[in-house]
């Protein structure tokens, strides 16, 4: 199975030995016409690799696709009601990675997310990068997904 680089900088994208790689998303649509479901078959393995719960990026993807998401216990994977292509799901997954996984300073996926409780700072989702040490507010739109992630980290 091919790999995906978790980076945005050209230097990392062209480096075949870049250490932050994940398996290509395994997306499959099944069902009868009018009742199709798209399965993100390796969502749990991907969640482990990026150190985020699959329900967080599942919610982000489902909001982007404007569809309900769920979890198939039998297949142990995320589901999306309807038929969606690899490219559609990949687009929203990579948006999630850009905002909630990759450090905006060093571009490494070593951000630890936490909620700010201190009244002296603005409330919201903050990150601490284990690689470069930066500590700041996550730069994200205040939408339903942001609020969901804030409540579930």
N, C-alpha and C positions, 0 to 999 in steps of 0.2 A: 504494500500500500504506500502511496506517495505521502510526502510530508508537507506541512504548512509551516512557514516561518512565522514566529510571533514577533514581528518587528515592523517598523515603518521606514527605517533608514535604509537607503540603498546599499550601504556597505554590508549590512546584515543580510539583506535579501539576496545578494550575490555570493555570499559565503556558504559553500556547501557543508562546512563543518560547524556552522552556527549551532550552538548548543540548545537554544530555545526553539524547539520544533515540536509539533504535535501531529498526530495522524490526520490525514485528510478526513473531513466529515463524511460519515456514512449515512446517506439520506435515501430513503425508499418510501414511495407512496403505495398504499395497498387499500383494497376495499372495492365495493361496488359503486358504480356511477351514482352520484348523488349522496354517497356516504363514504367518501374517501378520507383517509387519514395518512398524514406524512409522518414517518418515523425517523428520528435522529438516533440511529442505532448505537452509535458509540458515544453518546452524550455523557455517560458516567465516566468513561475513560478520559474523555476530554476534560471533564470537570476536575478530575484528580490532577491532570497535568497543569491546568491553569490555576489551581487552588481556589476554585470558586464552586459554589453549589450549582448544580445544573438547573435548579429552579430559578436562580437569578438570571442566567442567560436565556433560559427558556421563556421567562416572562418578557425579557427585552425583545427577543425574536418575535414572540406572539403579538406584542404591541406593534412592532414594525409591520408585521404581516396583517394586522387587524383580524386575528383569529384566536379562538380559544386554544390553550395548550393544556397538556396533561402529562401524566406519567403512566406508562404501560408497565405494570409490575411483572408480568410474565416475561416480557422482553427486556426489562430493566432499562428503559430508555424514554426520552422525551417524545411527546406526540403533538402534532398540530392538526387541527380539524381542517380538512381540505387538501388539495393537491398543490404542493409547492416544489419548485425546482431547487437543485443544489445551489445555484447562483443566488436565489432569493434568500435562502437560509444563511448561506455563507456571508452575504453582504451584512446582514444584521448581527451575525455572530462576530464578525470582525469589527463592527462599530462598537459592540460591547467590549471587546478586547482592548480597543483603542482607548476607551474611556475608563474602564474599571479594572484593567489588568496591567497595561503597559504604563510605566512611569513616564510622565511628560518631560522629565528632565533627562534621564539616561536611556529611555526606550527599552529597559529591561522589564520582564514580567515578574517583578519581585515586590509589588505593592501589597501591603497589608492594609485592608480597609477597616475603619472604625468610625463610630458615631461620636461626634463632639458633644460633650455634656457641659463643658465649661461655659459659663455665661459671658466670660471676657472675649471669647471668640465666637464667630458666627456659627450657628448650629448647622449641622449637615453631615455629609459623609466626607471624612478625611482619609488621607492615605499616609503611610510611612513606607518609603522605599528601603528595602533591606540592602539594596545594592549601593545607591549613592547617598542615602541618608536624608533625602528631601522629605519634608513633612508639610502637607498643605491640603487645602480643600479640593475635592474632586471637581473638575471642571465639567459639569453636566447640566443639562436642561432640567429644570424642576418640573418634571412630568410624573405621570402615574408610575412609570418604571422606576424613576429615582426614588420616589416615596416607598415603593415596594422593596427596593434594594436596601434603603435606609432602615426599614423595619426588620429585614431578614439577614443582615450581616452579623 
